[in-house]
Amino acid sequence: MPNNPIPATANDPADAFMRLITVLDTLRTQCPWDKKQTMETLRHLTIEETYELSDAILEGDLDEIKKELGDVMMHLVFYSRIASETNAFNITDVLNGVCDKLVNRHPHIYGDIEVQNEEDVKRNWEQIKLKEGNKSVLAGVPSSLPALVKAARIQEKARGVGFDWEDKKQVWEKVEEELQEFKTEFNVLDHTAIDLEKSESEFGDVLFSLINYARFININPENALEKTNKKFIKRFQYLETKAKENGKALADMTLAEMDVYWNEAKKL
């Protein structure tokens, strides 16, 4: 017999949430590993779980998404349990806090504010955040975000207060301008004269402007790049497999030979 009764599977969302809280309370007090955890030790694991959820979403694997959502949910409850041990806050405070925030930031649903479209909602959201005490519209962008994601979030938040281009033609002209400035850095005969620091800056401007254009045409740049990464990995691994099947090592093959397998992979 187990030392503790296993909470029965619940059919109601509230009961299922309480089941998770009960399980974590038990683990926190009785499991050697769970007892040692702190917010700091959980942090990197939470990041890992979030990326695993992201991978599952991009793969469109609903069963995996369900599992990864459970892992993320478990972490959120775990953090709240740890905080409750010092009376900092508990899961009830967390849930009420996010509900209060959502109600406050949706006055067009819970108040008398009228909106015409999604852009009005975003604009109101940013203005309310400033009234709540944020010193800058960009204050809500985490400094530790990956640079590509951060660029997209910066642009979205600036757009929320009206700081944006009027149409995509203007944005593309900016892309071409930045590309030309980057290209100019390398239009020198003596390559030792290239200013790498300035070139890096110009390349950053190119990326930032491309991310901006992607936003204008409703492409998520992070998703787009990750899908390309996955596509490249699959094609390259096909190339490796075919080369091995034919008793060849990639390092000994010419680019023309590798292109044969690469084009096969593209057709697949």
N, C-alpha and C positions, 0 to 999 in steps of 0.2 A: 504494500500500500504506500502511496506517496505521502510525504510529510504534510503536504497541504492539498486541500481539495482543489481540483482544476475547475475554474469558473466555466460554466456551461456556455456553449455558443449562443450568441444573442441574435435575434431577428430585428430588433428595434435599434436605430442608430444611437440613441442615448444609452441604451443598455450595453451596446457593443463598445461604446467609448468608456463606460464605467468598467467594463471587463478589462480593457487595456490598462486603465489606471490601477485596478486591483492587482493585475499581474506584475506591473512595474513596481508597485509598492512592496510586493512580496520579494521580488528579485533584489530590490534595493536593500532590504533588511537581511536577506539570507544568502544571496549569491556572492561569493568572494570577489568576482570580477566586477559585478555591478556596484558593490559597496565601495569600491575604490575610485569609481569614476567621478570626475569633476567636469564643469563646463569646458574647461580648457582641454581635457583629454578627449572629450566627445567632439570638439570642434572639427578636427580634421576628418573624423568619421562621418560627420554630418555633411561636410563638403563632398566627400566621396559618394555618399548616398544620393545627394542631389544630382551629381553628374551621372550616376547610374540611372536615375529617373529620366534625366535628359536624353540619354542614349536610347532608353526604351521608347520614349515619345517619338524620337526621330525614326526609329525602326518600325513604329506603328504596332508594337507588340502589346496588346491590351492586357494580357495575363501578366506580363512583366511589369507594366505600368502599375497594375493593381498591387503587386508585391512591393514595388519600390515606394509607392505612396504609403503603404503600411510602415515601411522602415523609416521614412521621413516623419510620419506621424508619431511613431514610437519615440524618436529623438526629441520631438517637441514636448511630449509629455514628460520625458526624462529630465529635460532642462527645468521644467516647471517643478518637478518633484524635488530636484536638488535645491532650487531656490526656496522652496517651502520649508526646508530644514533650518534655514536661518531667518524665517519669517519675512523674507524679502518680497515674495509674491508666490501665488500658487496658480494652478491651472484655471481655477475659476476667475481669478484676476485677469489672466491672459485672455480668456474667451470674452469676458465682459469688456475688456479694453478694446479688442479688435471690433466687437459689435458696436461699441460707442463711436469708434472712429468711422466705421462705415456709415452709420446713421448720420453723423455730423457732416461727412463729406459727400453725402447724396441728398442735399436739400431739395432737389427736384423730385425726389421720391418721398422723403419724410418732412418736407417743408413746403413753402409756397414759391420757390424759385422755378422759373420756366426755362427749359432748354430746347434748342431746335435740333441738335445733332450731337454726335460723339465729341466733336471738337469743343462744344460748349461745356460738356461734362468735364473734359480734361482741364480746360481753362479754369473752371470753378474749383476743381480739385487742387490745383497749384495755388490759387489765391487763398483758399481756406488754410492750406498748410502754412503759408506765410503768416496768416492771422494767428495760427496756433503757436507761433514762436520761431519758425524756421527763419534764419537770417538771410538765406539765399535760396532761390529756386533750385539750385544745383546741390544744396546741402544734403539732399536725400540720396545722392548717387554714392554708393559705397566706394571708398578709395581702393579697396582690395579687389574690385571687379576686374576680370580680364579686360585688357585695353579695348578690344573690339566691341565687347558688350557695353563697356563704359561709354565709348563714343556714341553708340546708338542711344543710350539712356540720356546722355547730356543733350543730344539733339532733340529728343522727344520732349524733355522738360523745358528746353528753351522755346520750343514750338508752343507748349502749353500756355505761355504768356505772350504769344504773338511775335516772338523773335524768330522769323523764318522767311524763306524765299516765297515768292508769290506763285511760281509755277516751276515744273520740272525742267523746262528749257533753260531757265536761269541756272539751275543746279548743274545741269550737264555742261554749260559753258564754264562754270567754276571747275568742274572736273578736268576739262580740256586745258584750262589755264594752269592748273596745278601740275598736270602731266607735262606741259611744255616747260614749266619752271624746273621740274625734276630732270627732264631731258637735257635742259641747258647746262646743268651741272656736269654732264658727261660729254658735252660737245667741245672737248679740248684735245689737242694733239698729244700733249704730255700728260699721261694718266697719273703721274706722280703728283700733279698739281691739283688733283681733285680734293675738295674740302669734304671729307667724309661726314663731319658733324653737320654741315649745312645740307649735304645730300640726304642724310638721315631725316633732318627736319622737313625737307621737301617731300620725301617719301611718305612721311607721316601725314602731310597735308593732302597728298594724293589719296591715301586710305580714308582719311576723314571725309573728304569730299565724295568718294565713292559710296561710303556708308550713308552719307546724307542723301545721295541719289536713290540708293536702295530703299530708304525710308519713304521717299516720295512716290515710288512705284509699288509700295507695299510688299517689299521683300525683306525678310528678316536676315540681315547679313551673317549673323552667327549661325543660323540654321543652314543658310546657303553654303557657307564655307565648310561646315562640318559634313554636309552631304557630299561635297566635293572630296573632302578627306576620305570619307568612307568609300567613295567610288574609286579613288586612286588606290587605296589599300587593296580592294577586291581585285582590281586589274593587275596590280603588281604581284599579288600573291598567285594569281593565275599564271602570270609570266614565270614566276619561280617554279611553280608546279610543272608546267610544260617543259621548262628547261631541264629540270631534274629527270622527268620521264624520258627525255632524249639524251640523257647522260652528259649534259652540258652544265658548266658553271657560269653564272651570270658575269663574273669578272673576266671570263675568257671570251665572251661573246661580243660581237660588234653591235653598234646601235641598230644597224639595218636588220640584223638577226633578231634582236629583241623586239623591234617594231612589228615583226611578223606575228609574234604571240600577243603583243599589245593590241594590235588591230583585231585579233581574234577575240580578245577579252572585251573590246568595245562592242563588238557585234552581239556578244552574249548579254 
